[in-house]
Structure formats: structure tokens, C-alpha cells
Amino acid sequence: MLVYLLPGTFDTREAHLDLLWEAGATGLEERGPGIRVYFDERVTLPAEVADGEWHEETEQDWQAEFKKNLRPVQAGRVTIVAPWQRDEVPAGQIPLVIEPGMAFGTGHHATTRMAVEALGDLDLGGKRVLDVGTGSGVLAMAAAKLGAAYTLGVDIDPITIPIARDNARDNGLTSGIRFEEGTLGLANGGLDDDAELFGEAYDVLVANLYAELHDLLAGEYAAVTVPGAPLVLTGILTSKLELVQAALAREGFEDVQVRTDGEWVLVTARREH
């Protein structure tokens, strides 16, 4: 069995993990001081992830090991579990089932967990929620399970959309939720080009994106939400917090609140007009 030992953690390497899947990885595991990446054969890797070392090890059932070590994630009122953990959801908790795979968003990352917790702190009953950069769909599905009347998840990566749709079906979410390839205008020249996709303004917006994207999209967050709508923004490193705060101030957002978990930040804000 070929194992590529990559220094760092999922937190510090998440921006590059998709490169490993694209290069042919058959599994990823965070163990000890680094990430273990499993391959069927030695491959040439992109420069961004070329600082690891190849090792050949005795064959083992890494999927069984992964399942054994994976734990449910409690995020406020929601508990996120893999399909084989359905019976491990505590009484009174809202279950959210996610199949671990290529579209990251199982809830184990601090940014996903904080965003689900923040959504659980809101009254979503009857609200329209927009999830920008939906990935596995976990935040859109959490909003739906927390009472949202309609939730739209969009992502520029076409691979994630069928995964998110499958996850929604696995959670019994067959109406009031939609996943589509799209963005808030960066790729298509402006929000007006996607007016049919986005429809009426949203009561809540959640986005787990890099700080630089929050900076670019802050004006469109304002354009696509109703006055007073809460923003729930994460995916932000503490070192980039000021960039996001400045973008929100520039677009007239107020009541900015910050939560931290290690090196990651979640920001909430509102714009009253």
C-alpha cells in the first residue's frame, strides 16, 4: 500500500486537499503529526502538495479504520453523523447525515461546526436561506432542518452539486431545498445574470468561503438579502479577520460579532437598509 505522508493538518491543508483527490488519492486520514494520503500507485503531485514523503506499508483496510475513528459532531441543536452512525444521535438532537467523501463538509472542521451552531441560534422558521459555496450541502441542509421554508445552496464546483442533492435525499429533504451550480455574479458578470436562479431576496445568508472571497462578495451579500438579514460568514483565518471586517464596514453592515475556534473565525453581521 502506498502512503504519502503530508505535513500539517486538515485545518492548514484544506485549501489543497482537493488537489490530492484529483491526483488519484483513494483516502485521506489525519493521524499523528500529519495527513496520510493513500494511493494505488505513485503519481506526480502538484507543487502545492509536493512537500510530503512516499512510504510503502503493509496493506490494511483504511476505510474500516476511518469509520472506526470518525465521531459524531454536535453543533448546537444539530448532530452531524455518517450514515453508519445514525443510532448515535442523542435524544432531542436534530440528526444530519453526511456521507464523507470528496465534497468536504462533514462537520468535523471548525468552520462548518461554528456555522451550524450559528444557524441554530437563529429563528429560521419560514425564512429563505442562501448558502454560498455549499459543498456537501451541510449548511443548507442544517438550515432546512432548523425550520427554513426554502434553502438554496450554490457552488461553482459542479462536482459538489449532485453530492449535495444526494445528501439532501438521504436526509429526507425532498422539498423546500435546492442545489445549483452558480455564484453571486463573479463568474457571470453580475447578479442580474443569475436573477432567475436566486429569485427573491433572502432572509439569511451563510457562506463558508475564504476571507478574500468574502471581501469580493460583500456587496453582493447586501444585494441578495433583505434589510436586517443576518450574515453568517466563516472559512476565515484569524490572520484575515480584518479584511472581512473592512469589507463588511465598506458595504454598510453593522452589529458585527466574532467567534473563534483555534485559527478559524466565524463572523455574523446585519445591514439594516
Backbone torsions as a table, in degrees:
resi	resn	phi	psi	omega
1	MET	NA	130.2	178.8
2	LEU	-92.3	127.9	178.9
3	VAL	-124.7	129.9	175.5
4	TYR	-103.0	116.6	-177.4
5	LEU	-93.0	114.2	-175.0
6	LEU	-110.5	125.3	178.6
7	PRO	-67.2	154.9	179.0
8	GLY	104.9	-170.4	-179.6
9	THR	-129.0	171.7	174.8
10	PHE	-57.2	-38.3	-179.1
11	ASP	-59.9	-46.1	-175.2
12	THR	-83.6	-18.6	-174.9
13	ARG	-109.5	2.0	-171.1
14	GLU	-57.8	-33.0	-178.7
15	ALA	-63.8	-19.2	-175.2
16	HIS	-110.9	-4.9	-173.3
17	LEU	-64.3	-34.5	178.5
18	ASP	-61.6	-29.6	178.4
19	LEU	-63.0	-34.7	179.9
20	LEU	-70.2	-42.1	176.4
21	TRP	-60.5	-44.5	-178.1
22	GLU	-64.1	-27.9	-179.7
23	ALA	-80.9	-5.4	176.4
24	GLY	111.7	12.6	177.9
25	ALA	-58.9	141.9	177.2
26	THR	-104.8	-5.2	177.7
27	GLY	-178.3	154.1	177.3
28	LEU	-129.9	143.7	178.8
29	GLU	-149.0	129.2	175.0
30	GLU	-91.0	115.7	-177.7
31	ARG	-145.9	131.1	178.9
32	GLY	64.8	-135.9	-173.6
33	PRO	-85.8	5.6	-177.1
34	GLY	-159.0	-168.2	-179.2
35	ILE	-106.9	129.6	175.5
36	ARG	-95.1	124.0	-177.6
37	VAL	-117.3	123.4	-174.2
38	TYR	-98.3	135.3	178.8
39	PHE	-133.6	153.5	173.6
40	ASP	-80.3	-26.1	179.4
41	GLU	-153.0	160.0	179.6
42	ARG	-70.0	134.0	-178.5
43	VAL	-130.4	163.3	173.3
44	THR	-85.1	125.2	-174.7
45	LEU	-103.8	152.3	176.6
46	PRO	-60.2	154.7	-176.4
47	ALA	-58.1	-31.6	-176.6
48	GLU	-62.8	-24.2	-177.5
49	VAL	-125.5	26.6	-174.8
50	ALA	-95.2	15.1	-177.9
51	ASP	-99.4	17.8	178.6
52	GLY	-98.2	-171.3	-179.3
53	GLU	-133.0	140.7	177.6
54	TRP	-85.6	139.9	175.2
55	HIS	-139.5	145.9	173.9
56	GLU	-107.9	125.1	-175.0
57	GLU	-126.8	163.8	176.8
58	THR	-61.3	136.5	-178.0
59	GLU	-58.0	137.3	174.6
60	GLN	-146.2	163.8	179.5
61	ASP	-85.4	85.6	-176.6
62	TRP	-65.2	-29.7	178.6
63	GLN	-65.0	-39.8	177.0
64	ALA	-64.2	-40.4	178.2
65	GLU	-64.2	-42.7	179.6
66	PHE	-60.2	-46.3	-179.8
67	LYS	-63.5	-38.0	-178.5
68	LYS	-66.0	-35.1	-173.9
69	ASN	-91.7	-16.5	-178.9
70	LEU	-71.8	135.9	-178.2
71	ARG	-120.6	147.8	173.1
72	PRO	-58.6	151.6	179.8
73	VAL	-116.9	118.6	175.4
74	GLN	-93.0	121.3	-178.7
75	ALA	-125.8	87.0	-176.3
76	GLY	66.5	-123.8	-178.3
77	ARG	-82.4	-5.2	-175.1
78	VAL	-111.3	137.8	171.1
79	THR	-115.8	122.6	-176.6
80	ILE	-97.2	125.9	-175.9
81	VAL	-135.5	158.3	169.6
82	ALA	-79.8	163.2	-176.7
83	PRO	-55.4	-33.8	-178.8
84	TRP	-81.4	2.6	-179.4
85	GLN	-112.7	15.4	-175.9
86	ARG	-54.7	-34.5	-177.4
87	ASP	-78.8	-2.2	-177.0
88	GLU	-98.7	6.6	178.6
89	VAL	-78.7	122.6	-179.0
90	PRO	-62.8	151.1	177.6
91	ALA	-58.3	138.2	179.0
92	GLY	88.6	-12.8	178.1
93	GLN	-89.1	150.7	176.4
94	ILE	-86.5	118.9	-178.8
95	PRO	-80.3	138.1	174.7
96	LEU	-132.6	112.8	-172.8
97	VAL	-98.0	124.5	179.9
98	ILE	-127.6	128.3	174.5
99	GLU	-81.4	113.7	178.7
100	PRO	-60.4	137.0	-178.1
101	GLY	-174.3	-151.3	-172.3
102	MET	-72.7	-28.0	179.0
103	ALA	-87.9	104.3	-174.6
104	PHE	-66.6	147.0	-178.2
105	GLY	141.4	46.6	179.9
106	THR	-87.7	-7.1	-178.3
107	GLY	98.7	-11.9	-178.3
108	HIS	-77.0	-21.1	177.1
109	HIS	-79.6	142.5	-176.2
110	ALA	-57.4	-36.7	-176.9
111	THR	-65.7	-43.4	178.9
112	THR	-64.5	-45.9	-179.1
113	ARG	-60.0	-46.5	-179.8
114	MET	-63.0	-38.4	-179.5
115	ALA	-66.5	-42.0	177.7
116	VAL	-63.6	-41.4	177.3
117	GLU	-60.8	-43.6	-179.4
118	ALA	-64.9	-39.8	175.8
119	LEU	-62.4	-37.6	179.0
120	GLY	-67.4	-20.6	177.7
121	ASP	-80.6	-12.3	-178.9
122	LEU	-96.4	156.3	171.2
123	ASP	-90.3	101.4	-176.1
124	LEU	-95.5	1.5	-177.7
125	GLY	-54.1	118.9	177.5
126	GLY	75.0	6.7	-174.2
127	LYS	-91.1	158.5	171.9
128	ARG	-98.0	125.5	-175.0
129	VAL	-122.2	134.1	176.9
130	LEU	-112.6	126.5	178.3
131	ASP	-110.7	108.8	-176.6
132	VAL	-95.2	122.8	-175.0
133	GLY	79.3	52.3	-166.0
134	THR	-68.3	-28.7	179.7
135	GLY	58.7	-120.8	-179.8
136	SER	-71.6	-8.5	-179.3
137	GLY	87.3	8.3	-172.2
138	VAL	-61.9	-39.8	-177.3
139	LEU	-73.5	-39.7	176.0
140	ALA	-62.0	-42.8	-179.6
141	MET	-68.9	-37.5	176.0
142	ALA	-60.6	-43.1	178.5
143	ALA	-61.2	-43.3	179.1
144	ALA	-61.8	-43.3	-179.4
145	LYS	-70.9	-21.9	178.3
146	LEU	-88.8	7.1	170.9
147	GLY	113.0	-1.3	179.9
148	ALA	-59.5	140.5	179.7
149	ALA	-76.9	-32.9	-179.4
150	TYR	-150.0	134.2	178.6
151	THR	-133.3	131.5	175.4
152	LEU	-116.3	125.4	173.7
153	GLY	-110.3	126.8	179.3
154	VAL	-122.7	150.5	178.8
155	ASP	-155.2	145.7	179.0
156	ILE	-81.5	-12.6	179.9
157	ASP	-90.7	111.0	-176.3
158	PRO	-65.4	-21.3	-179.5
159	ILE	-65.2	-32.8	-173.8
160	THR	-74.8	-27.5	-171.0
161	ILE	-63.3	-50.7	177.4
162	PRO	-63.0	-31.1	177.2
163	ILE	-65.4	-45.0	178.7
164	ALA	-62.5	-41.1	179.3
165	ARG	-63.8	-41.6	177.0
166	ASP	-62.5	-42.7	179.0
167	ASN	-61.1	-40.2	179.1
168	ALA	-62.7	-44.8	178.8
169	ARG	-62.4	-40.2	179.5
170	ASP	-63.6	-23.1	179.2
171	ASN	-97.1	8.8	178.8
172	GLY	73.3	18.6	-179.7
173	LEU	-96.8	93.6	-174.1
174	THR	-111.2	-4.6	177.4
175	SER	-146.4	155.9	178.1
176	GLY	76.4	10.4	178.5
177	ILE	-143.6	141.8	-174.4
178	ARG	-145.6	141.7	176.5
179	PHE	-126.2	129.3	-178.2
180	GLU	-142.7	151.1	172.0
181	GLU	-74.0	128.0	-179.5
182	GLY	169.9	174.6	178.6
183	THR	-151.0	173.4	-178.8
184	LEU	-84.6	47.6	168.6
185	GLY	99.8	-14.4	-176.4
186	LEU	-62.9	-39.5	-175.7
187	ALA	-86.3	-24.8	-169.5
188	ASN	-114.9	12.8	172.0
189	GLY	88.8	5.0	176.7
190	GLY	143.7	157.1	-176.7
191	LEU	-61.3	-33.7	-176.8
192	ASP	-59.3	-30.7	-179.6
193	ASP	-65.7	-23.6	-177.7
194	ASP	-112.0	21.2	-175.5
195	ALA	-57.8	-39.3	-178.9
196	GLU	-65.9	-37.2	178.9
197	LEU	-66.7	-47.4	-173.1
198	PHE	-82.3	-29.1	176.8
199	GLY	68.0	-145.3	-177.5
200	GLU	-69.0	163.8	-178.8
201	ALA	-62.9	155.8	-173.6
202	TYR	-104.0	149.6	-179.3
203	ASP	-85.2	-21.8	-180.0
204	VAL	-146.8	140.1	174.3
205	LEU	-126.8	130.7	176.2
206	VAL	-124.7	137.7	-178.5
207	ALA	-148.4	123.2	175.4
208	ASN	-107.6	88.8	-173.9
209	LEU	-136.8	169.6	175.5
210	TYR	-68.8	155.1	-178.6
211	ALA	-56.3	-39.5	-178.5
212	GLU	-62.8	-34.4	176.9
213	LEU	-72.6	-38.0	174.5
214	HIS	-58.9	-40.6	178.4
215	ASP	-60.6	-46.1	-178.9
216	LEU	-68.4	-33.0	-172.2
217	LEU	-97.5	-3.9	-173.2
218	ALA	-55.3	-40.6	179.3
219	GLY	-65.1	-35.4	179.4
220	GLU	-78.1	-26.2	170.5
221	TYR	-57.8	-42.6	179.3
222	ALA	-65.8	-39.7	-175.2
223	ALA	-69.2	-28.3	-172.0
224	VAL	-100.9	1.4	-179.1
225	THR	-118.5	154.6	177.0
226	VAL	-75.7	157.0	175.5
227	PRO	-55.2	134.9	179.7
228	GLY	84.5	-2.4	-179.2
229	ALA	-66.4	131.9	176.5
230	PRO	-73.6	137.8	168.4
231	LEU	-97.8	140.4	173.5
232	VAL	-124.3	104.1	-173.0
233	LEU	-117.4	129.5	176.9
234	THR	-143.8	-167.7	-170.5
235	GLY	84.3	13.8	-170.8
236	ILE	-103.9	123.6	172.7
237	LEU	-74.7	147.4	-179.4
238	THR	-56.0	-32.9	-179.2
239	SER	-68.9	-16.4	-178.9
240	LYS	-109.4	7.8	-176.3
241	LEU	-59.4	-42.2	-176.6
242	GLU	-62.7	-33.0	177.3
243	LEU	-61.2	-43.8	-179.6
244	VAL	-70.6	-42.1	178.6
245	GLN	-60.6	-41.1	179.2
246	ALA	-65.8	-39.0	179.1
247	ALA	-64.6	-42.1	179.3
248	LEU	-65.7	-41.4	177.9
249	ALA	-63.2	-40.2	179.8
250	ARG	-59.7	-35.7	-176.9
251	GLU	-95.5	8.8	173.7
252	GLY	85.0	14.8	176.8
253	PHE	-78.0	143.1	-177.8
254	GLU	-130.5	-174.4	179.5
255	ASP	50.8	46.8	-177.4
256	VAL	-78.1	122.0	179.3
257	GLN	-119.3	144.4	-175.4
258	VAL	-125.0	132.8	171.2
259	ARG	-122.2	143.4	179.6
260	THR	-124.8	151.0	173.3
261	ASP	-144.2	100.4	-175.2
262	GLY	63.7	-125.5	-178.2
263	GLU	-90.5	4.4	-176.0
264	TRP	-109.0	150.7	-175.4
265	VAL	-128.9	143.8	167.8
266	LEU	-118.2	134.7	-179.0
267	VAL	-121.5	133.9	172.2
268	THR	-117.9	149.6	-178.1
269	ALA	-161.6	166.2	176.6
270	ARG	-139.1	155.2	175.1
271	ARG	-128.7	116.0	-168.2
272	GLU	-83.7	-6.0	-179.5
273	HIS	-148.3	NA	NA
